[in-house]
Structure formats: structure tokens, C-alpha cells
Amino acid sequence: MWEELEERVLCCAEYIVDTGCTVRACSAHFAVSKSTVHKDMTERLPYIDKVLYLSLIHISEPTRLRC
């Protein structure tokens, strides 16, 4: 179960970094809720991949990670 969660978090983060999309677009693409994407990016990603998290924050505007 944790492997699937970690894989989803990394896939969503890479998708946002590559496309520059919003949380809403990412949630539609991966068929999960906006709340899930937001929690994945703000709470789980820093523990899974700090470098990817920092690049996500660097390219994202502060409003991009809001629902």
C-alpha cells in the first residue's frame, strides 16, 4: 500500500513540474481529489523526495498548490 501511495505522490509531483499545471488539473489527470493532490504535494512529498519538492515549490506560484 505504501508503495502505491509513494508512487502516486511522485507521479503527481513530476507531472506538475513537467507541465506546470494546477492542483485541479493534476487531480483530474490522475482521477484523485484536489485535497489528495494538495496533501500529497504539501505534506507527503517533502518526506519522500526533498529535491523534487524544492523544484516544485521553485517553479510553482504560491497559489498553484491551493485548492
C-alpha positions as CSV (number, residue, x, y, z in Angstrom):
1,M,0.0,0.0,0.0
2,W,2.7,2.5,0.9
3,E,4.5,1.8,-2.4
4,E,1.4,2.8,-4.3
5,L,1.0,6.0,-2.2
6,E,4.6,6.9,-2.8
7,E,4.3,6.2,-6.5
8,R,1.2,8.4,-6.8
9,V,2.9,11.3,-4.9
10,L,6.0,11.1,-7.2
11,C,3.9,10.8,-10.4
12,C,1.8,13.8,-9.4
13,A,4.8,15.9,-8.4
14,E,6.7,15.1,-11.7
15,Y,3.5,15.8,-13.7
16,I,3.1,19.2,-12.1
17,V,6.8,20.1,-12.5
18,D,6.8,18.9,-16.2
19,T,3.6,20.6,-17.2
20,G,3.2,23.5,-14.8
21,C,-0.4,22.5,-14.2
22,T,-2.6,23.3,-11.3
23,V,-3.7,21.0,-8.5
24,R,-7.1,20.9,-10.2
25,A,-5.6,19.7,-13.5
26,C,-3.4,17.2,-11.8
27,S,-6.3,15.8,-9.8
28,A,-8.4,15.4,-13.0
29,H,-5.4,13.7,-14.8
30,F,-4.8,11.2,-12.1
31,A,-8.5,10.8,-11.1
32,V,-8.0,11.7,-7.4
33,S,-9.4,14.6,-5.4
34,K,-7.9,18.0,-5.2
35,S,-7.5,17.5,-1.5
36,T,-5.5,14.4,-2.1
37,V,-3.1,16.1,-4.5
38,H,-2.7,19.1,-2.2
39,K,-1.9,16.9,0.8
40,D,0.5,14.8,-1.3
41,M,2.4,17.8,-2.5
42,T,2.5,19.8,0.8
43,E,2.8,17.1,3.4
44,R,4.0,13.8,1.9
45,L,6.3,14.9,-0.9
46,P,8.9,16.6,1.4
47,Y,9.4,13.3,3.2
48,I,9.6,11.2,0.0
49,D,11.7,13.4,-2.2
50,K,13.0,16.7,-0.8
51,V,14.7,17.7,-4.1
52,L,11.6,17.2,-6.1
53,Y,9.6,19.1,-3.5
54,L,12.0,22.0,-3.7
55,S,11.8,22.1,-7.5
56,L,8.0,22.0,-7.3
57,I,8.0,24.9,-4.9
58,H,10.5,26.8,-7.0
59,I,8.5,26.6,-10.2
60,S,5.1,26.9,-8.7
61,E,3.4,30.1,-7.7
62,P,2.2,30.1,-4.2
63,T,-1.4,29.9,-5.4
64,R,-0.8,26.8,-7.5
65,L,-0.8,24.5,-4.5
66,R,-4.1,25.8,-3.2
67,C,-7.3,24.1,-4.0
